[in-house]
Structures are given as C-alpha cells and as structure tokens.
Amino acid sequence: MAIVTLLTDAGESDHYIAAIKARILSVNPAIRIIDISHQIRAFDIGHAAFVLRSVFREFPPGTVHLVGVDAAGNRGEAFIAIKLEGHFFIGSDNGLLSLISEHVPENVWALDYPASAPTTFPEKEIFAPAAAKLATGLDPAEIGKPLADYKRLTDRQVKATRKQITGHIIRVDHFGNLITNIPKQTFDILSKDKSYTIQFGGEKFRRIHASYNQAEQGECFIVFNSLDFLEIGIFKGNASELLGLEYDSVVNIIFE
C-alpha cells in the first residue's frame, strides 16, 4: 500500500493540512496518509528533525515523508526529494533533512517547479503532488533533476571519555520529560565495572531506572527510553518546570 506521512508546523486550526491531503488524494485517492505531527513549533527544524528521526524507520521501506516545516525556506533554497535508508523525503533544502540520519542519502533531486510561478504554499503546490507520484511508484527522475548535494547542518554531539560523558537535552516532550542525546550504547561501554554519578541542574543521582514507575510519584526518574537515549523526568510531574532545565541544558555522567 502506498503511504505518505505528513510532518508540518501548520497546526490544526486552519485549512492547510486538509488542503495538502486533498492535493495528494487528487493524484491518487488510494494513498494512505498518516499524520506524524502538525504541532511542530513554527520554523523549528530541530524539533522537526528529532520527531522525524525518532519514527520514520517504523514505517515500511518505500514510505514517502512530506516535511512541511519552515517550508518556504530562505531565499535561494531549493525544494528537494531525497532517498535515505530506503525511504523518500520531500521538503525544503533548509538543512532539516540532514539531521534525521547519520547515513548519506542514496540520491538527492531538486524538484521541478516553474520559477516564473512562485508559491506561498509549497507543501500543497509542490510537495504534495511530488509525494503522491513517488508513493504511486513514479521514477524520481520524472519529478526532479539529480542534485549533487544538499544543505547539511551539524547537530549537537556527545563528548565521551573514560571518565565522563557530556550530553545535552535535545527535546522537552509533551510530559515535560527531558530527552538527552546520550546513547545507551556509549553508557554501557564506559560504565562497565564502574560506579557513576549523573549530574544536571545542581542535582546528582546514582541510579538509572528500568521504567518510569520505579520512581514514586513526584520523584525524579532516569531511564534509557525506547529510543535508547537517556531521559530524565518526574514521575507524574513536569521535570522541565520542577528541575529548571530546558532544551540544550547540559547533563554529565561522571565515572569513578
């Protein structure tokens, strides 16, 4: 079954999402459209990249992901399609798509559209028909021209030594939980046969929980979540508010 996912910063109080879906279905009414989120903060490509890289691999190979975040882009930026890890992604060449995977795209195309007819709604006028055609099986060469490269941004990197891991909070989720970029694999290697202290915002902890509910209500928990990243929260509370931490706050793990 042909699948197109939608990730936008358009919200849900206006007509924008319905118009994008209508254009996709006008090309192929049999396409299955899946909403990832339309609550991305306006123009926040970091937020969008985190959400997309967290979930796109859950979809079948060949899925087409329409990314309408900061869709108009900056002056001179192209509209592109890329093939990456067996999936297709369509969006603006604003750097967002470079943040969703460590892998290099298999192919990149600049989408065809008439330069003489600029659009204020590229998600509907350009992305939607291109996504529908790709999902239906059209050769990408029919919707764009090969592009040698695309805009690349550098994400925050974890710093790790035998004595310390330093990471950052990369997402404050809907519950106020603090998701860091510290991966479980790195922790498992460096913590072997060592005791450790996790430090953030003046707090110190020496335990990692297996699940959220191992903490009592109102207590802080620290887990490796389903994405295998270190996550800090308050059980049935808002950790961002109660701990005074936010996006980009530093988290250290000290080994002894």
N, C-alpha and C positions, 0 to 999 in steps of 0.2 A: 504494500500500500504506500502511495506517495504521501510523504509527511513534510509539512513546513511548520517550523516553530517561529514564534514571534517574541522578540525581546525589545521593548521600547521604553522611552521616558515620557510617553504621551499621556499617562494617567488613564482614567476610565470615565471622566465626566464629560468628554467631548465626543465628536463623531469620528475621530481619527482612526481608531482601531477597527471600527466597523467598515470604514472606507478601504483600509488595507485588505481586510479579509474579502470584501466584495470584489476587489480587483483580482485577487488570487483566484477566487471561485469563478470569475468570469472567463478566466483562461481554462480552468479545468475544475468543474464542480465536484469531481470525485476526490480532490485533495483533502487530506485530513489536516486541519490546522490546530496546533497545540500552542496555548499561551504559556510562555515561561514566566514572564512578569511584565507589567506595564507601570510598575511603581518604582522604577529606577529613578534616582534623583536626576533632575534636569541637567543634561550635558555631562553627567558624571561617568566618564568612561571607565574609571577604576572600579566603581560599583558594578557596572555592567559586565566588565571582564571577569570579576570574581564570580558573579552569578552564572555566567555562561560557562566558564571553565569548570565550575562545580557540577554541571549537569549534562553538558552536551553528549558526553560519552554514554550516558544512559539510554540514548535513543539509538535506533538501528543505523548501521552504516548506510550512507546514501541520503540521510536526512538533510534537508536544506534549512538553514537557520537564518532568518531575516533579522538583522540587527539594526533597529531604528533608534539609536541613542546618539545624540549630537549629530543627527543625520545630515543636516545641511553642511556640516563640516566648516572648514576655513577656506578662504579664497584660494583657489588653485588645487584643492584636494579632489582626487578622482572618486568615483563610485566604483567599487570593486567586488569581485567574487573570488573566493579562494577555495581550494580543495585542501583539507587538512585532516589527517587521521581518518580518511575515508568519509568525511562529512563535507558539505558545502556551506559556506558562509557568505552572506551578502550584506554589504554595508558601506559606510564611508571610509575612505583611507585616512582616518584620523588617529591611527595607532592602536585603537581598541583591539583589533583582531590579532595584533602581535602579542597581546598579553594573556591569551587564553590557552597557550600550549608552549612547551619547550621545544616542540618539533618544528621543523621547517616545512612550510606549505609545499604540497606536491606541485601545485600550479596556482598562478595568480592571473586574473583577467581584469582589464578595465572595461566596465560595462558600456555598451553602446547607448548613446542618447544624443539627440540633436543639440549642439552647443548654441544654436540660434533660438532655442526654446527653453530658457531656464525655468526651473520649477521651484516652488516654495514647499512642495510636498513630495520629496524624492521617495519616501517609503511607499507611497501609493503609485506614483507615476513611473518609477524606475525599478525599485527593489521588488515590488510585488509581482509584476509580470515576469521579471527575470527569475525569481524564486519559483514561480509556478511552472515555468518552462523547464527549469532544471529538475524539479521534482517529477515532472512528467517524462523525463528521460532525454530531453534535448541536449545535443552536444554543446558544451560550454562555448565552443568557438562560434556558435550561432548567436550568442548574446553579448560577446565582447572580444577584445583583442588581447593576446598574451602580453603580460606586463612583467618586466624584468625584476621588479622588486616592489615592495610596499613599505609604508611608514612603520618604523619599528620604535617602540618605547622600551625603556628598561624599568622593570619592576623592582621593588624593594627585595634585597637579598638577605638571607640569614647569614650571620657571621658565626662560624663554629671553630673552636679549638678544643684541645683535650681538656681544658679547664672550664670552658664557658661556651654557652650558646646565647647569642643575642638576636632576638627577633622583634617584630613589630605587630601590633594589632592591625589587621588588614580589612576587618569588617566588624561592625557592631550590628548584630542581627535584630530581627523584629522583637525578640525577647530581651534585648539588652545584653545578650551574651557577647563575649569578646573573642573573636576568632583570630588567632595569630598565624604567622607564616612559618612557624616552627614545625617541621615534619617529624612524624613518629619514627621514621627510619633513622634519621640523624640522632634523635634522642636515644634510641635503642642501642646504637653503636657506641655512643660516647658514655652512656650511663652504666655500661656493663661493669659489674663488681664495684660500683662507686655509689656513695650517697650523694644527694643533691639538694639544693635549695632553689626554689622558684621565686623570683623577686619581681614585683611590679607595684608601682604607685606607693612605695613605702611598706608594702606587705611582704611577708615571707612565708612560704609553705613548703612542706617536705613530703607531700603525698600527692599522687595522681590517682584519681578515682577511675573505676571501670565504667561507671554510668552516673547519670545526673543524680539519681535518687539515693546514692550512697551518702550524700550530704543531707543534713537536717534542713528543714525549711528555714530560710534566712541565712544559711551558712554558705560559704564560698566553696565551689567545687572546681576542680581542674581535671579535664578529661582529654583524651585524644578522640576527636569526633569521627563521624562517618567519612569525612574527607581525609582522615589521618593527619589532621593539624591540631596542635594544642589549642584548647578552648577553655576560657575562664568564665565562670558565671556565678550567680547567686541563685540557689535552688528556690524557685517560685518567687524570684525577685529580679530587679534590673541591675546588673553588675556595672554597667556604664555609669549609671547615676550614683550608685552607692559607693563605688570604688573611685569615682572621678577620673575614669580612663576613657579614651576615645580613639578614633582612627589615628594610627601612627604612633600611639604610645609604645614605649619600649618594655619588653619582657625579657628578663635574663634567667638563665638556668646556670647555676654555679655548681661545679663538681668538686667533691672533696676527696 
